[in-house]
Amino acid sequence: MTAGGVELARALHQQAVVTASGADPAEAARLLRRALRELPEIDSVDTELVSLRTKVLATLALAETETGSIAGGLVHLDTAESLLAELPRNPGRAALQGLVTGQRGIVLLRGGRTDDAVAHFDAAIPLLERGLAAGAGDPAVLARTLMNRALAHLAAGRPAPARRDLQRCIAQAVDGVPPIVPAKARHNLGDLAQLVGDVPGALRHYELAGDAYAALAPGMLPRLRLDQGRALLAAGLADEAARHLDEAMDSLRDKRIGQDLAEAEVSRAAAAILAGDLAGAVRLAGSARQRFLRRGNLAWAEVAALTRMRARAVQALTGQAAGRRVGPEPARELADRLSALGLVDEALLARMMAVRLALRRGSATAAEELLADVRPPRRTAPMDHQMLYRLCHAELAVAHGETRKALAQARTGLAELERVRDRMGGLDLVCGTAVHGRALGRLAVGIVLEGARGAADARRLLAWQERTRAQVYRYEPLPVIDDPLLADRVAEVRTLLRAIQVARLEGRSSAALERRCETLQREVSRLGWRTSRWGRPRPMRSPEEIADALGDRTLVSFSGPGKELAAVVVHSGRTSLVRLGAVADAAEIARQLHADLDVLAPDHLPARLAASVQASARKRAETLDELLFRPLAGALGGGELVLVPHGPLYPVPWAALPSLRGRPVSVAPSASTWTDAASRHRASDGPTVLVTGPHLPESSDLRSIYPDAVVLKENRAAAGAVLAAMDGARLVHVDAHGTHVRANAMFSRLELADGPLLAHETSHVDSPPEHVVLAACELALAHIRPGDEALGFAGALLVGGSRTVVAAVTRVGHRAAAATMYDYHRRLAAGATPAAALAAAVAVDPLRRPFICLGAG
């Protein structure tokens, strides 16, 4: 071989290092194997040749680990170690020894041997420092080794030394260190923030790292999406996490990065569990386990087995046939294996599953023995582990008949969850955390409901309802931080949505536009998450405060933690509990009524069809009324009602129920939310704004009621102009078509002259409008998340600070909407409250006027 072959090998090695840094280990391995072929065999000690071959083997070891097996990577490092023994002891050898030792550390870390990895990094770093001090070695290798040791500390749950190493790594990133190294360190700072429970901080770091990756190393973006998905899981956002993880998995399969792909499958299985797709979770976790076993990574294989066990345990605990034979013993055995591997948090999770499975079998004694071995989760344990710990103790207390102790556990757990929620940035992060307290909240409400007898128990049930539902609405949004990039992306989403609509109308394919729009919507969400905390929490209101605020109104708060529906009624300072029928019955009738009113909506429906559908809708409304309100007749009084629905009852057109026809009704996410809104100052000096979207006639009748109104129509009814007019308005009336987006409610929208106005954008109004009327669409609809967290366009307005929103819960014909709105505004302008004005306007034809008053009427 010639000197040219050596130089080619050197160039190939340098190219491979860059390629590996860009997350393409398969290509890096190909380059490195070619470099080895170019190098001559070593017949005598040739320091330069030994050094180069050692570097090639050390780099190949990690590439082989990523694409093949850990054992294969270690073989290359053993060969490199034998070569080093031939070199004289000097700073150059120390630097090479540091490189090889550090590479062994990262290979061991990828194999789940965290403590061994830390020991190798601890040995490598002084060697690298010694070499650099003597003018030998590469500063980039030291920076990477510091970063890798930080990763090992993170894996072991040690945030303080991890932070020190990452800060040193960034400080080390001077001349001679590629910019991708500090970008990766920023990525790892996101992992650190996630470890200590700072999900918004994690997402901020990930987004900044992503900006750098896009410019420097796009191949790193799949790994970033994997870690973003994990952070979203911590926040309870299963659908968002799944989208990030699916995107990562597609790229990782193409690049044959086996370790990251298997890790992504484990996280995707966890997202499936959270979303209720238990069979999918079992399949994904099983696939990941097989990948890890093929790689020789026993630790991660057992983590995958744990995720599969979680899915199977949920199947068992929810009575599904697939989990019929699942018992506590396999979970206990898995806990022992995880413990032997040093996976402390994972072993505790497996033991807690064994506790719950033992309780399901009716063996409180076995559950108690298992729980005795479960110590409290570490501060850095995931939030769902902490909630599960409280749930195990609460369920065991119930098994022993100690309901007071069970409620104490629930109270403590939900308080811990609230502290996490208070740190979240972005409305959907605040909302998503509720999923982690779902089981604990249901247990507590069920305990209180089961034993409730008199007024004191009814008040206690109301207090628990308030503690467990619609927490996102308790926050007073903080001032918005201007983000030009976010504004640009929102504008681009709006443009794409308009282009999609045009393409569909013209019969062209919109698939590519839709894919781009989905990608941008995810980016908009991520940019929103990296801002500061969403809002300042307001206190939950006590039953006494709620009763005082009601005055002569009546509160009906529905609850259904199990199969039966109940209602807490507060009237004239008295609180009572009324047990109703089955939740499933009420939900099904509400669904059928909703479907009937959708069919009935068109203005020109044939008379015979209209009569048939009306008869069906009227019967369903009467049936629902008999189930929900006839049993409450003696407790309701005669004034305005404040209704707090249970999940499936949110889309009910309440005025269609005979008992409520003509009666003022306000619908609120929680009693505390209503109390806060009712006590909020009414804006009397702001303008009235009338907005008319495209393809709708102007509501000229309303101009006769509000002659001084700001009128936005035709080209003036653009999204930016409407948002500006909303700021500080007393009343905003919008005649515009709209779309409710169930998959991501914050992208529900109104169609305006220049494209859609997104619900996401309304939360950026500095002084929210006092009262908003959405006249021509069904944007009172909401996606119901755990904890009765109802989000949609109307919900976003309420969360943003609007006091009252009037909107339809089903489709509504234009003529019916126009007539309803004229009647409504005429009464409103004459001094009626929103709830009273709407009740009178809807009572004329409640089946064709499906509007409700949300917030405080």
Buried (B, 14 or more C-beta within 10 A) or exposed (E): EEEEBBEBBBEBBBBBBBBBBBBBBBBBBBBBBBBBEBBEEEEEEBBEBBBBBBBBBBBBBBBBBBBBBBEBBBBBBEBBBEBBEBBEEEBBBBBBBBBBBBBBBBBBBBBBBBEBBBBBBEBBBEBBBBBBEEEBBBBBBBBBBBBBBBBBBBBBBBBEBBBBBBBBBBEBBEEEBBEBBBBBBBBBBBBBBBBBBBBBBBBBBBBBBBEBBEEBBBBBBBBBBBBBBBBBBBBBBBBBBBBBBBBBBEBBEEBBBBBBBBBBBBBBBBBBBBBEBBEBBBBBBBBBBBBBBEBBBBBBBBBBBBBBBBBBBBBBBEEBEEBEEBBBEBBBEBBEBBBEBBBBBBBBBBBBBBBBBBBBEEBBEBBBEBBEBBEEBEEBBBBBBBBBBBBBBBBBBBBEEBBEBBBBBBBBBBEBBBEBBBBBBBBBBBBBBBBBBBBBBBBBBBBBBEEBEEBEBBBBBBBBBBBBBBBBBBBEBEEEEEBEEBBEBBBBBBBBBBBBBEBEEEEEEBEEBBEBBBBBBBBBBBBBBBBBBBBEBBEBBBBEBBBEBBEEBBBBBBBBBBEBBBBBBBBEEEBBBBEBBBBEBBBBBBBBBBBBBBBBBBEEBEEEEBEBBBEBBBBBBBBBBBBBBEBBEEBBBEBBBBBBBBBBBBBBBBBBBBBBBEBBBBBBBBBBBBBBBBEBEEBEEBBBBBBBBBEBEBBEEBEEBBEEBBBBBEEBBBBEBBBBBBBBBBBBBBBBBBBBBEEBBBBBBBBBBBBBBBBBBBBBBEEBBBBBBBBBBBBBBBBBBBBBBBBBBBBBBBBBBBBBBBBBBBBBBBEBBBBBBBBBBBBBBEEBBBBBBBBBBBBEBBBBBBBBBBBBB
